[in-house]
Amino acid sequence: MKLRHFFGLLATLFALTGFWGCVDLEFDEPPVRELPALTANTTVQAVKDMHVIGQNANLIDEDLIVSGVVVADDESGNFYQQIIFEDATGGIAIRLGTNGLYTLYPVGTEVFVKMKGLYVGDYNGFYQISGDVDGGVIASPLVPEHVVAGEKDKVVTPTPADLDELLSNSATFDGLLSRLIVLDGVQFAGVDLGDTYAVAGGGSGQNRTIEDCLGNSITLRNSDFSDFAGEPINEMNGSLTAILSVFGTTPQLVIRDLGDVNFTDARCGSQGQGGNLISIQTVREAFAGGATTGPADSKVRGIVISDRTASNINGRNVVIQDGTAGILVRFASNHSFDLGEEIEVTVADQELSEYNGLLQVNNVPLGLASSNGMGTLPTPRTATVAEVLANGDAWESTLVYLADVTLSGNSVFSGNVDVSDGTGTLPLFSYSSADFANDVLPAGTGNLTAIISDFNGIQINLRNGDDIDFDGTGGDPTMITAAELRTLFEGGASAAPGAKILRGVVISDVDNGNLTERNVVLQDETGGIVIRFTANHSFALGEEIEVNVSNQELSEYNGLLQVNNVPNANATSFGNGTLPTPAILTIAEIVADLENLESTLVQIEGVSFTEGGTYSGTKMLDDGTGQIEIYTRTQASFANSTAPSG
């Protein structure tokens, strides 16, 4: 049929050609698209004010029209079935059940939204206009009725913003939420360099980190379905244009395409003040010779040997070591440099001073430091306690390995602990904020790795709990199963053994909001367990991950066993795994074996809800063999959906 139409068109064209030679060629101008005769009678902010974050979406039953200019569409695939538009009062997303929205409402298009019959709600704190109370899209046939395109090609100018102000001032953040903003002087964090924006074909989305030169950072969320997912991350510094978003309590940015990433400048600190590379030992010798500032036109390069994620060091401090020595660098604000990262720090004209006997480069602006990505950790020096005490000043801020030591003088690591090996005793100090602070001191003899420090006398500091190697708990980590962890806890253990890794598949769904963002449920072939991280994570349902659980706390929260306060850096993703097959069980069977089945997938057949209403809160399930509660958080994306009957 298409061929017949095509050839018919050709015949018509040939026939017309004969007429063109003998007629006066005068053509009517093409019709101009008529603009809609619509006028807004409300504002974006007024629409948002109709809804309270976290509560059910609100039905609009008035003849309200809100208008604005589209500032983000779905052309790159980083936004899906939604556009973002804003007026002078604010921005908001609208969910539309149509693909290729950029052909209907491209960026720069004025839109008029007829609100009657639509809903205003939020998805984990991000305001949206939707087609139903559950936040679903406006059905495709209804889209033209509710969203009318007006004038196109309007100039879209992002609102300038400051990252520090965004993160520290809630009023500023709320005012710019859902708006197109531009941040200057930002870059991708060092840990993201060498990676891609997302995982092409990965099936979900990826979090990357944007930081400024003051140490502030924010999540950049990229879709695996975007057309730039597999593109390498830009390693420079510059301006970033994005929609300011939020997921729960986590601020996020979402770019429209790679044109929003205008990074052409040198990274923070890469130019410094001249930057001739000198050794850390040269800096220490300069201070010993009376210098109070770093040598002119100089910078140092070293590997980070401290671990900020374990909270056993001040957030402004980092300890670096090169092949000659080590030193503590104290920044003017908190930093984001991780254990094992290679960094460069401009020390020219920076203060050299001692704090309670510990040499530091003090009050260094974060802009004078830059990351070269992950490096190779130096091998700790093997020494006795007596040797550390004798050489503490020379070995200060370097790694040391102490073998066959005993720990005493306290019941837990928090505060001062005596470390002895027969040649002497020296103090091991840990902050009460350290994630291992309340771990019980191991008995017997063992080994430890630490940073040599000074607080009006030589002392040592652990980087994290993995530095403790007692009763064979050290060495290269080996696998441990979920069932083994559960058995250890039942036997009275309050922490996982050292040098242990748990590998499993994520059976929880971080994207639906039914689990706190710090928690993930892992299941392996032996069972399941909850991992509670120190910060929000982004591991998706079905992702296979490894978690270093060495010496991590085992505890129950309201009866649920968890590996608690695990640093996010302890987890590594291996991409999409294979979800375990749910065990088909009756409620009676589940109740009878609850401890063993905890944190695993089950399937209950022939089950019904004992009452109507939505999923939100605690409901009762019944399958004829017994009853069991099912709980849904109010923050869950499906919390307000109607539970099935029958």
C-alpha positions as CSV (number, residue, x, y, z in Angstrom):
1,M,0.0,0.0,0.0
2,K,2.8,2.4,0.8
3,L,4.4,1.8,-2.6
4,R,1.2,2.5,-4.4
5,H,0.8,5.8,-2.6
6,F,4.5,6.7,-3.4
7,F,4.2,6.1,-7.1
8,G,0.9,7.9,-7.2
9,L,2.6,10.9,-5.7
10,L,5.4,10.7,-8.3
11,A,2.8,10.7,-11.1
12,T,1.1,13.7,-9.6
13,L,4.4,15.5,-9.4
14,F,5.2,14.8,-13.0
15,A,1.8,16.1,-14.1
16,L,2.3,19.3,-12.1
17,T,5.7,19.9,-13.7
18,G,4.0,20.3,-17.0
19,F,1.8,23.1,-15.7
20,W,4.6,25.0,-14.0
21,G,6.1,26.1,-17.3
22,C,2.9,28.0,-18.4
23,V,1.4,29.5,-15.2
24,D,2.2,32.4,-13.1
25,L,4.0,31.1,-10.0
26,E,2.3,32.8,-7.2
27,F,1.9,30.9,-3.9
28,D,0.0,31.5,-0.7
29,E,2.1,31.8,2.4
30,P,2.0,28.6,4.5
31,P,-0.5,28.9,7.4
32,V,0.9,30.1,10.7
33,R,0.2,27.9,13.7
34,E,-2.5,29.6,15.8
35,L,-1.5,30.2,19.3
36,P,-3.9,29.0,22.0
37,A,-6.2,31.6,23.5
38,L,-5.5,30.6,27.0
39,T,-4.4,32.6,30.0
40,A,-2.9,31.3,33.3
41,N,-5.0,31.9,36.4
42,T,-2.6,30.4,38.9
43,T,1.2,30.0,39.3
44,V,3.5,27.0,39.7
45,Q,4.2,27.9,43.3
46,A,0.5,28.1,44.1
47,V,0.0,24.6,42.6
48,K,2.8,23.3,44.7
49,D,1.3,24.9,47.8
50,M,-1.8,22.7,47.3
51,H,0.2,19.7,48.4
52,V,2.1,18.6,51.5
53,I,5.2,16.6,50.9
54,G,4.8,12.9,51.9
55,Q,1.0,13.0,51.9
56,N,-1.5,11.7,49.3
57,A,-1.6,13.5,46.0
58,N,-4.3,16.2,45.8
59,L,-7.0,16.2,43.1
60,I,-7.5,19.6,41.4
61,D,-11.3,20.1,40.9
62,E,-11.1,23.8,39.9
63,D,-10.8,25.2,36.4
64,L,-7.2,26.3,37.0
65,I,-4.6,26.9,34.3
66,V,-0.9,27.1,35.0
67,S,1.6,28.1,32.4
68,G,5.3,28.1,32.0
69,V,8.2,27.4,29.7
70,V,9.6,23.9,29.3
71,V,13.2,23.7,30.6
72,A,13.7,20.0,30.3
73,D,12.3,17.3,28.0
74,D,13.0,13.6,27.2
75,E,15.1,13.9,24.0
76,S,18.2,12.4,25.5
77,G,16.4,9.8,27.5
78,N,17.6,11.1,30.9
79,F,14.0,12.2,31.6
80,Y,11.3,9.6,30.9
81,Q,7.6,10.5,30.3
82,Q,7.9,13.8,31.9
83,I,8.8,17.4,31.2
84,I,9.9,20.1,33.6
85,F,8.4,23.6,33.2
86,E,8.8,26.7,35.2
87,D,7.3,30.2,35.5
88,A,8.5,33.2,37.5
89,T,7.5,31.5,40.8
90,G,9.0,28.1,40.5
91,G,9.4,24.8,38.5
92,I,7.5,21.5,38.5
93,A,7.5,18.2,36.7
94,I,4.4,16.9,34.8
95,R,4.1,13.2,34.0
96,L,2.8,12.4,30.5
97,G,2.1,8.9,29.1
98,T,3.6,9.7,25.7
99,N,7.1,9.1,24.3
100,G,9.0,11.6,22.2
101,L,7.7,14.5,24.3
102,Y,10.5,16.7,22.9
103,T,8.7,16.7,19.5
104,L,5.5,18.1,21.1
105,Y,6.9,20.2,23.9
106,P,10.6,20.8,23.3
107,V,12.7,23.0,25.6
108,G,11.7,26.6,25.1
109,T,8.0,25.8,24.5
110,E,5.4,27.7,26.5
111,V,2.8,25.3,27.8
112,F,-0.6,25.8,29.3
113,V,-1.7,23.0,31.7
114,K,-5.4,22.6,32.4
115,M,-5.3,21.3,35.9
116,K,-8.9,20.2,36.5
117,G,-9.0,16.5,36.9
118,L,-5.2,16.2,37.5
119,Y,-3.3,15.6,40.7
120,V,-0.4,17.5,42.4
121,G,1.8,15.3,44.6
122,D,5.4,14.4,45.0
123,Y,7.8,11.5,44.4
124,N,10.1,11.2,47.4
125,G,9.9,15.0,47.8
126,F,10.0,16.0,44.2
127,Y,6.8,17.9,43.2
128,Q,4.9,16.5,40.2
129,I,1.6,16.9,38.3
130,S,0.2,13.5,37.6
131,G,-2.8,11.7,36.2
132,D,-3.9,9.8,39.3
133,V,-3.5,9.7,43.0
134,D,-0.7,7.2,42.8
135,G,1.5,9.6,40.7
136,G,0.9,7.8,37.4
137,V,1.2,9.4,34.0
138,I,-1.5,11.4,32.3
139,A,-2.9,8.9,29.8
140,S,-1.7,9.5,26.2
141,P,-5.2,10.3,24.8
142,L,-5.7,13.0,27.5
143,V,-2.3,14.7,27.1
144,P,-3.5,17.1,24.3
145,E,-6.5,18.0,26.4
146,H,-4.5,19.0,29.5
147,V,-1.2,20.2,28.0
148,V,-1.5,22.8,25.3
149,A,1.6,24.1,23.5
150,G,1.9,27.8,23.0
151,E,4.7,29.9,21.6
152,K,7.9,28.0,20.9
153,D,11.6,28.8,20.9
154,K,11.5,30.9,23.9
155,V,14.9,31.7,25.5
156,V,15.6,29.4,28.4
157,T,18.1,30.8,30.9
158,P,19.2,28.7,33.9
159,T,19.2,30.4,37.3
160,P,22.7,30.8,38.7
161,A,23.2,29.0,42.0
162,D,26.0,28.4,44.5
163,L,26.5,24.8,45.7
164,D,27.4,25.8,49.2
165,E,24.3,28.0,49.5
166,L,22.1,25.3,48.1
167,L,23.2,22.8,50.6
168,S,23.3,25.0,53.7
169,N,20.2,27.2,53.1
170,S,16.9,25.2,53.0
171,A,15.0,28.3,51.8
172,T,17.3,28.7,48.8
173,F,17.1,25.0,48.0
174,D,13.3,24.9,48.2
175,G,13.1,28.0,46.0
176,L,15.2,26.4,43.3
177,L,13.8,22.9,43.5
178,S,12.6,21.7,40.1
179,R,14.2,24.7,38.4
180,L,17.0,24.7,35.8
181,I,20.1,26.0,37.5
182,V,23.7,26.5,36.6
183,L,26.6,25.9,39.0
184,D,30.1,27.3,38.3
185,G,33.4,26.0,39.4
186,V,32.3,22.4,39.8
187,Q,33.7,19.0,38.7
188,F,33.2,15.3,39.1
189,A,34.6,13.8,42.3
190,G,37.9,12.0,41.8
191,V,36.4,8.6,42.5
192,D,34.2,9.0,39.4
193,L,37.1,9.8,37.0
194,G,37.6,7.1,34.4
195,D,34.0,6.0,34.8
196,T,31.0,6.7,32.5
197,Y,27.9,8.8,33.2
198,A,25.8,5.7,33.6
199,V,25.8,2.0,32.5
200,A,24.4,1.8,29.0
201,G,21.7,-0.9,29.0
202,G,22.1,-1.3,32.8
203,G,18.4,-1.1,33.3
204,S,18.3,1.5,36.1
205,G,20.3,4.6,36.9
206,Q,23.7,5.6,38.4
207,N,24.8,8.2,41.0
208,R,27.8,10.3,40.3
209,T,29.2,13.0,42.6
210,I,29.6,16.7,41.7
211,E,31.8,18.8,43.9
212,D,33.1,22.3,44.2
213,C,36.5,23.6,45.4
214,L,35.2,24.1,48.9
215,G,34.4,20.5,49.6
216,N,30.7,20.7,49.0
217,S,29.2,17.8,47.0
218,I,25.9,16.7,45.5
219,T,24.6,13.7,43.7
220,L,24.2,13.7,39.9
221,R,21.6,11.1,38.9
222,N,22.0,9.6,35.3
223,S,19.7,7.1,33.6
224,D,21.1,3.9,32.1
225,F,18.7,4.6,29.2
226,S,20.1,8.0,28.4
227,D,21.9,8.3,25.0
228,F,25.0,9.5,26.9
229,A,25.0,6.7,29.5
230,G,28.2,5.1,28.1
231,E,30.1,8.3,27.6
232,P,33.2,8.9,29.7
233,I,33.0,11.4,32.5
234,N,34.5,14.8,31.8
235,E,37.6,15.2,34.0
236,M,37.8,19.0,33.9
237,N,36.1,21.8,35.9
238,G,33.6,24.3,34.8
239,S,29.8,25.0,34.8
240,L,27.0,22.5,35.1
241,T,23.4,23.1,34.0
242,A,20.8,20.8,35.5
243,I,17.4,20.4,37.1
244,L,17.7,20.6,40.9
245,S,15.9,17.5,42.3
246,V,15.6,15.6,45.5
247,F,15.1,11.9,46.4
248,G,13.9,11.7,50.0
249,T,16.5,13.7,51.9
250,T,19.2,13.5,49.2
251,P,19.6,16.5,47.0
252,Q,20.2,15.6,43.4
253,L,20.9,17.1,40.0
254,V,19.7,15.8,36.6
255,I,21.2,17.0,33.4
256,R,19.3,17.1,30.1
257,D,22.2,16.1,27.9
258,L,25.9,16.4,27.7
259,G,25.6,20.0,26.5
260,D,24.8,20.8,30.1
261,V,28.3,19.8,31.1
262,N,30.6,22.7,30.2
263,F,33.8,21.6,31.9
264,T,36.8,23.1,30.1
265,D,38.9,24.5,33.0
266,A,41.6,23.0,35.1
267,R,40.4,20.9,38.1
268,C,40.4,22.4,41.6
269,G,43.9,22.9,42.7
270,S,45.6,21.6,39.6
271,Q,47.2,24.9,38.8
272,G,47.8,26.0,42.4
273,Q,50.5,28.6,42.8
274,G,53.1,27.4,40.4
275,G,53.2,23.8,41.7
276,N,56.8,22.5,41.5
277,L,56.6,19.0,43.0
278,I,58.6,18.5,46.2
279,S,58.7,15.6,48.6
280,I,56.8,15.5,51.9
281,Q,60.2,15.1,53.6
282,T,61.3,18.4,52.2
283,V,58.3,20.1,53.8
284,R,59.1,18.5,57.1
285,E,62.7,19.5,56.9
286,A,61.6,23.1,56.1
287,F,59.6,23.2,59.3
288,A,62.4,21.7,61.3
289,G,64.6,24.5,60.0
290,G,62.3,27.2,61.3
291,A,60.0,27.8,58.3
292,T,56.4,28.6,59.2
293,T,55.0,28.4,55.6
294,G,55.5,25.9,52.8
295,P,58.3,26.5,50.3
296,A,57.5,28.9,47.4
297,D,56.0,27.5,44.2
298,S,55.7,24.0,45.6
299,K,53.2,21.2,45.9
300,V,53.3,17.7,47.3
301,R,51.8,14.5,46.0
302,G,50.8,11.6,48.2
303,I,48.4,8.7,48.9
304,V,45.6,9.2,51.4
305,I,46.3,6.8,54.3
306,S,43.4,8.1,56.5
307,D,39.8,7.0,56.1
308,R,37.3,9.8,56.5
309,T,34.4,7.3,56.2
310,A,35.3,5.5,59.4
311,S,34.9,8.9,61.3
312,N,38.2,8.3,63.3
313,I,39.6,11.6,62.0
314,N,38.4,15.2,61.8
315,G,36.4,15.8,58.6
316,R,38.8,18.6,57.7
317,N,42.0,16.5,58.1
318,V,43.7,14.1,55.7
319,V,46.9,12.2,56.2
320,I,49.0,11.6,53.1
321,Q,52.2,9.6,52.6
322,D,54.7,9.5,49.7
323,G,57.9,7.5,49.3
324,T,59.8,9.8,51.8
325,A,57.4,10.7,54.6
326,G,53.9,11.5,55.7
327,I,52.1,14.7,56.8
328,L,48.7,15.8,58.0
329,V,46.9,18.4,55.8
330,R,44.2,20.3,57.5
331,F,41.8,22.0,55.1
332,A,39.7,25.1,55.6
333,S,36.5,22.9,55.4
334,N,35.5,19.3,55.2
335,H,37.0,17.3,52.3
336,S,35.9,14.3,50.2
337,F,39.3,12.5,49.7
338,D,39.1,8.8,50.2
339,L,41.5,6.2,51.6
340,G,43.9,5.2,48.8
341,E,43.3,8.3,46.6
342,E,46.3,10.0,45.2
343,I,46.1,13.8,45.7
344,E,48.2,16.8,45.1
345,V,48.3,19.7,47.5
346,T,49.8,23.1,46.9
347,V,51.8,23.9,50.0
348,A,53.4,27.2,48.8
349,D,52.9,29.9,51.4
350,Q,50.5,27.6,53.5
351,E,50.9,27.6,57.2
352,L,53.2,25.0,58.8
353,S,52.5,24.4,62.4
354,E,52.1,21.8,65.1
355,Y,48.9,20.9,66.9
356,N,49.7,19.3,70.2
357,G,53.0,18.1,68.7
358,L,51.6,16.9,65.3
359,L,53.0,18.7,62.3
360,Q,50.3,19.9,59.9
361,V,49.9,22.0,56.8
362,N,47.1,24.2,58.2
363,N,44.0,25.9,56.9
364,V,44.6,24.9,53.3
365,P,41.8,26.0,50.9
366,L,40.2,23.0,49.2
367,G,40.9,24.7,45.9
368,L,44.6,24.0,46.4
369,A,44.0,20.2,46.4
370,S,43.2,17.9,43.6
371,S,42.7,14.2,43.0
372,N,44.6,12.0,40.5
373,G,42.2,9.1,41.2
374,M,42.9,6.0,43.1
375,G,46.5,5.2,43.8
376,T,48.4,2.4,45.5
377,L,48.5,2.4,49.3
378,P,52.0,2.3,50.8
379,T,53.1,-0.9,52.6
380,P,53.0,-0.3,56.3
381,R,56.4,-0.3,58.0
382,T,56.8,-3.3,60.3
383,A,58.1,-2.3,63.7
384,T,58.0,-2.9,67.4
385,V,56.4,-0.6,69.9
386,A,59.9,0.4,71.2
387,E,60.9,1.3,67.6
388,V,57.8,3.4,67.2
389,L,58.5,5.3,70.4
390,A,62.1,5.9,69.4
391,N,61.4,7.1,65.9
392,G,57.9,8.6,66.3
393,D,58.9,12.1,65.1
394,A,60.6,10.8,61.9
395,W,57.8,8.3,61.2
396,E,55.0,10.6,62.1
397,S,51.9,10.4,59.8
398,T,53.0,7.1,58.2
399,L,51.6,3.6,58.4
400,V,53.0,1.1,60.8
401,Y,52.3,-2.6,61.3
402,L,52.6,-4.0,64.8
403,A,52.7,-7.7,65.3
404,D,51.9,-9.9,68.4
405,V,50.4,-7.1,70.5
406,T,47.9,-7.1,73.3
407,L,45.2,-4.5,74.0
408,S,44.3,-3.3,77.5
409,G,43.2,-0.4,79.6
410,N,39.7,-0.1,78.3
411,S,36.7,-2.3,77.4
412,V,36.1,-0.8,73.9
413,F,38.2,1.1,71.4
414,S,36.7,4.6,72.2
415,G,39.3,6.8,73.9
416,N,42.7,5.5,74.9
417,V,43.8,1.8,74.7
418,D,47.2,0.5,75.7
419,V,49.1,-1.4,73.0
420,S,51.9,-3.7,74.3
421,D,54.2,-6.1,72.6
422,G,56.9,-6.9,75.2
423,T,59.2,-4.1,74.1
424,G,57.0,-1.3,75.4
425,T,53.5,0.2,75.5
426,L,52.0,3.1,73.6
427,P,48.5,4.6,73.4
428,L,46.1,3.9,70.7
429,F,43.5,6.7,70.5
430,S,40.1,6.4,68.8
431,Y,37.3,9.1,68.6
432,S,34.0,8.2,70.1
433,S,32.5,9.0,66.7
434,A,34.5,6.2,65.0
435,D,32.3,3.5,63.6
436,F,34.3,0.9,65.6
437,A,34.5,3.0,68.8
438,N,32.2,0.7,70.8
439,D,33.6,-2.6,69.5
440,V,34.8,-4.7,72.4
441,L,38.5,-5.0,72.7
442,P,39.7,-8.5,71.4
443,A,41.4,-10.7,73.9
444,G,44.7,-12.4,73.4
445,T,47.5,-11.5,71.0
446,G,47.1,-10.1,67.5
447,N,48.3,-7.6,65.0
448,L,47.3,-4.2,64.0
449,T,48.0,-1.5,61.3
450,A,47.8,2.2,62.3
451,I,48.9,5.7,61.5
452,I,51.7,7.1,63.8
453,S,50.5,10.3,65.3
454,D,51.3,12.7,68.1
455,F,49.2,14.3,70.9
456,N,51.7,15.7,73.3
457,G,53.5,12.4,72.9
458,I,53.6,9.6,70.4
459,Q,50.3,7.7,69.8
460,I,48.8,5.7,67.0
461,N,45.4,5.9,65.3
462,L,43.4,3.2,63.5
463,R,42.1,4.0,60.0
464,N,39.1,1.8,60.3
465,G,38.0,-1.5,62.0
466,D,39.8,-3.5,59.3
467,D,43.2,-2.5,60.9
468,I,42.6,-4.9,63.8
469,D,43.9,-8.5,63.1
470,F,43.3,-10.7,66.2
471,D,42.7,-14.4,66.4
472,G,43.3,-14.9,62.7
473,T,40.9,-12.2,61.6
474,G,43.3,-10.4,59.4
475,G,44.8,-11.0,56.0
476,D,43.1,-11.0,52.7
477,P,39.3,-11.0,53.1
478,T,37.5,-14.3,52.5
479,M,33.8,-15.0,51.9
480,I,31.3,-15.4,54.6
481,T,27.7,-16.4,54.1
482,A,24.5,-14.7,55.4
483,A,23.7,-17.9,57.4
484,E,27.2,-17.9,59.0
485,L,26.7,-14.3,60.1
486,R,23.3,-15.1,61.6
487,T,24.7,-18.1,63.4
488,L,27.5,-16.0,64.9
489,F,25.0,-13.4,66.2
490,E,22.9,-16.2,67.7
491,G,26.0,-17.4,69.4
492,G,26.6,-14.0,71.1
493,A,28.9,-12.2,68.6
494,S,28.3,-8.5,68.4
495,A,30.5,-8.0,65.3
496,A,31.4,-9.9,62.2
497,P,34.8,-11.5,62.1
498,G,37.7,-9.6,60.5
499,A,38.7,-10.0,56.9
500,K,35.3,-11.2,55.7
501,I,33.3,-10.4,52.7
502,L,29.6,-11.1,52.1
503,R,28.4,-11.5,48.5
504,G,24.7,-11.5,47.5
505,V,22.0,-10.2,45.3
506,V,20.0,-7.1,46.3
507,I,16.3,-8.1,46.9
508,S,15.2,-4.7,48.1
509,D,14.2,-1.8,45.8
510,V,15.7,1.5,46.7
511,D,13.7,3.3,44.0
512,N,10.2,2.6,45.4
513,G,10.9,4.2,48.8
514,N,9.6,1.3,50.9
515,L,13.0,0.9,52.7
516,T,15.1,3.6,54.3
517,E,17.8,4.7,51.8
518,R,20.6,3.5,54.1
519,N,19.4,-0.1,54.1
520,V,19.8,-2.9,51.6
521,V,18.6,-6.5,51.9
522,L,21.0,-9.0,50.5
523,Q,20.3,-12.7,49.9
524,D,22.8,-15.4,49.0
525,E,22.3,-19.2,48.6
526,T,22.2,-19.7,52.4
527,G,19.9,-16.9,53.6
528,G,19.5,-13.1,53.8
529,I,20.5,-10.2,56.0
530,V,20.0,-6.4,56.1
531,I,23.1,-4.2,55.5
532,R,22.7,-0.7,57.0
533,F,25.2,1.8,55.5
534,T,26.5,4.9,57.1
535,A,24.9,7.0,54.2
536,N,22.3,6.6,51.5
537,H,23.2,4.0,48.8
538,S,22.1,3.5,45.2
539,F,22.2,-0.3,44.8
540,A,19.3,-1.4,42.7
541,L,17.0,-4.4,42.9
542,G,18.8,-7.4,41.3
543,E,22.3,-5.9,41.6
544,E,25.0,-8.3,42.8
545,I,27.3,-6.7,45.4
546,E,30.1,-7.6,47.7
547,V,30.2,-6.0,51.2
548,N,33.3,-6.0,53.4
549,V,31.8,-6.8,56.7
550,S,35.1,-7.2,58.6
551,N,34.6,-6.2,62.2
552,Q,31.3,-4.6,61.5
553,E,28.6,-4.4,64.1
554,L,26.0,-7.2,64.3
555,S,22.8,-6.0,66.0
556,E,19.1,-6.2,66.0
557,Y,16.8,-3.3,65.3
558,N,13.3,-4.1,66.6
559,G,14.1,-7.7,66.2
560,L,15.6,-7.5,62.7
561,L,19.2,-8.6,62.4
562,Q,21.5,-6.2,60.5
563,V,25.1,-5.5,59.8
564,N,25.1,-2.0,61.1
565,N,26.9,1.3,60.1
566,V,28.8,-0.2,57.2
567,P,30.8,2.5,55.3
568,N,29.5,2.8,51.8
569,A,33.0,2.4,50.5
570,N,32.9,-1.2,51.8
571,A,30.5,-2.2,49.1
572,T,31.3,-3.0,45.5
573,S,28.8,-3.7,42.7
574,F,29.3,-6.5,40.1
575,G,26.4,-5.3,37.9
576,N,23.1,-7.1,37.5
577,G,22.9,-10.5,39.1
578,T,20.2,-13.2,39.2
579,L,17.4,-12.6,41.7
580,P,16.8,-15.7,43.9
581,T,13.6,-17.6,43.3
582,P,11.1,-16.9,46.1
583,A,10.4,-19.8,48.4
584,I,6.7,-20.9,48.0
585,L,5.4,-21.2,51.6
586,T,2.2,-20.9,53.6
587,I,1.9,-18.3,56.3
588,A,2.0,-21.0,58.9
589,E,5.3,-22.3,57.5
590,I,6.8,-18.8,57.5
591,V,5.8,-18.1,61.1
592,A,7.2,-21.5,62.2
593,D,10.6,-20.8,60.6
594,L,10.8,-17.0,60.8
595,E,14.3,-16.7,62.1
596,N,15.8,-18.7,59.2
597,L,13.6,-17.0,56.6
598,E,14.2,-13.5,57.8
599,S,15.4,-11.1,55.0
600,T,14.7,-13.6,52.2
601,L,12.1,-13.7,49.4
602,V,9.0,-15.7,49.9
603,Q,5.8,-16.3,47.8
604,I,2.5,-16.9,49.5
605,E,-0.3,-18.3,47.3
606,G,-4.0,-18.0,47.9
607,V,-3.5,-15.0,50.2
608,S,-5.9,-12.1,50.8
609,F,-6.0,-8.9,52.7
610,T,-8.3,-9.0,55.7
611,E,-9.3,-5.3,55.2
612,G,-9.6,-2.8,52.4
613,G,-7.9,0.5,52.0
614,T,-4.4,1.4,50.7
615,Y,-1.1,-0.5,51.2
616,S,0.1,2.3,53.6
617,G,0.8,1.1,57.1
618,T,0.3,-2.3,58.7
619,K,-2.1,-4.7,57.0
620,M,-3.0,-8.3,57.8
621,L,-2.6,-11.2,55.3
622,D,-4.5,-14.5,55.5
623,D,-4.1,-17.6,53.5
624,G,-6.2,-20.0,55.6
625,T,-3.2,-21.4,57.5
626,G,-2.6,-18.3,59.5
627,Q,-2.2,-14.6,59.5
628,I,0.9,-12.3,59.1
629,E,1.4,-8.6,59.0
630,I,2.6,-6.8,55.9
631,Y,4.0,-3.3,56.4
632,T,4.4,-0.5,53.9
633,R,6.1,2.9,54.6
634,T,4.1,6.0,53.8
635,Q,7.1,7.1,51.7
636,A,6.7,4.1,49.4
637,S,5.7,4.9,45.8
638,F,2.8,2.5,46.0
639,A,1.7,3.4,49.6
640,N,-1.5,5.1,48.5
641,S,-2.5,2.5,45.9
642,T,-5.6,0.4,46.8
643,A,-4.8,-3.0,48.2
644,P,-6.4,-5.8,46.2
645,S,-9.5,-7.5,47.6
646,G,-10.4,-11.2,47.4
